[in-house]
């Protein structure tokens, strides 16, 4: 801001002015300007609200992490452009959890105890989340977990806006059984919480609905050679294969090796996202997937989101997907909770998180069912080029009783 000088107010050739008049002319505008500067200083002098994002910039999730970071950046920029939260700007603190437990412990120690963030909003592996929760509890930080996962992970400080097995498994299994006549299934996954949890639920669902699981096998989360498992699959000739990997890199490795094996069977991937599918090229074509977000969702909210992403990131844009879009929504859910609580007080914000909603690209989202979110789910099939054709839609699918003992 520019302050006017004496030259702006006193010109000796325009008439005679007394000293008192000159002082008055100088003093009034100067004080007014100082008042405006002071008011602006008060607005921006307040400490920013710091939101931590721990994500796998390295490791298994490194394929999808850039899209998650971009969604976070867009949300923060939009919130700040509209005045911030309670008049305070939002500051983003991003750390690498290396897609695993050890990395998550380091990342959360940094965010909680060194950066002293006000909240954490993170898409990460189940191994990373499980390692992080005790640190979140010690630091008493509101935590929104934005990844789809195996379900029933509960903490007094955590809310979840991604899908769980009760919402995601049925569309794939039912379509294979009812529309494609599949009677036998083989299950493969990474050997950790997500892989085991997802396929345990899937096996029960398959058997409860009259089909048979003829085999089940797991590869370590950092494993890359699926050949022995593919040999087992070939030996039993299942009608369908369903996988639950750590996402990202493991999805790519499995799909490449399955394609190279020459086997032709129905393949449903419970952990693939649209961004990863596009990066995989032709080897992803034909894979079935189930999710709550696809770029082809034809709603004003999604079109607005995609346009904003494209405008902000241009040629560097990473495909928005099932793992990055919920990350975007979560910032606005946190904003709504802080505004409802009237402060960033952790306990008040956590209470408010279950009472607010946000109408975003997926439609209205509210984390009001056992700390989880009812979601519209879509069954899709990956097409050439990585786009996803929506085959069926299922509105308002309940997540079930995930954390009934936490109020």
HELIX and SHEET records of a PDB file:
HELIX    1   1 UNK A    6  UNK A    8  5                                   3    
HELIX    2   2 UNK A   12  UNK A   14  5                                   3    
HELIX    3   3 UNK A   19  UNK A   45  1                                  27    
HELIX    4   4 UNK A   62  UNK A   81  1                                  20    
HELIX    5   5 UNK A  101  UNK A  109  1                                   9    
HELIX    6   6 UNK A  110  UNK A  114  3                                   5    
HELIX    7   7 UNK A  126  UNK A  139  1                                  14    
HELIX    8   8 UNK A  165  UNK A  174  1                                  10    
HELIX    9   9 UNK A  175  UNK A  179  3                                   5    
HELIX   10  10 UNK A  193  UNK A  208  1                                  16    
HELIX   11  11 UNK A  227  UNK A  236  1                                  10    
HELIX   12  12 UNK A  249  UNK A  261  1                                  13    
HELIX   13  13 UNK A  274  UNK A  280  1                                   7    
HELIX   14  14 UNK A  281  UNK A  284  5                                   4    
HELIX   15  15 UNK A  300  UNK A  313  1                                  14    
HELIX   16  16 UNK A  314  UNK A  316  5                                   3    
HELIX   17  17 UNK A  325  UNK A  341  1                                  17    
HELIX   18  18 UNK A  346  UNK A  353  1                                   8    
SHEET    1   A 5 UNK A  90  UNK A  96  0                                        
SHEET    2   A 5 UNK A  49  UNK A  55  1                                        
SHEET    3   A 5 UNK A 119  UNK A 122  1                                        
SHEET    4   A 5 UNK A 142  UNK A 145  1                                        
SHEET    5   A 5 UNK A 158  UNK A 160  1                                        
SHEET    1   B 4 UNK A 212  UNK A 219  0                                        
SHEET    2   B 4 UNK A 184  UNK A 190  1                                        
SHEET    3   B 4 UNK A 240  UNK A 244  1                                        
SHEET    4   B 4 UNK A 266  UNK A 269  1                                        
SHEET    1   C 3 UNK A 288  UNK A 291  0                                        
SHEET    2   C 3 UNK A 375  UNK A 382 -1                                        
SHEET    3   C 3 UNK A 388  UNK A 397 -1                                        
SHEET    1   D 2 UNK A 357  UNK A 360  0                                        
SHEET    2   D 2 UNK A 363  UNK A 366 -1                                        
END                                                                             
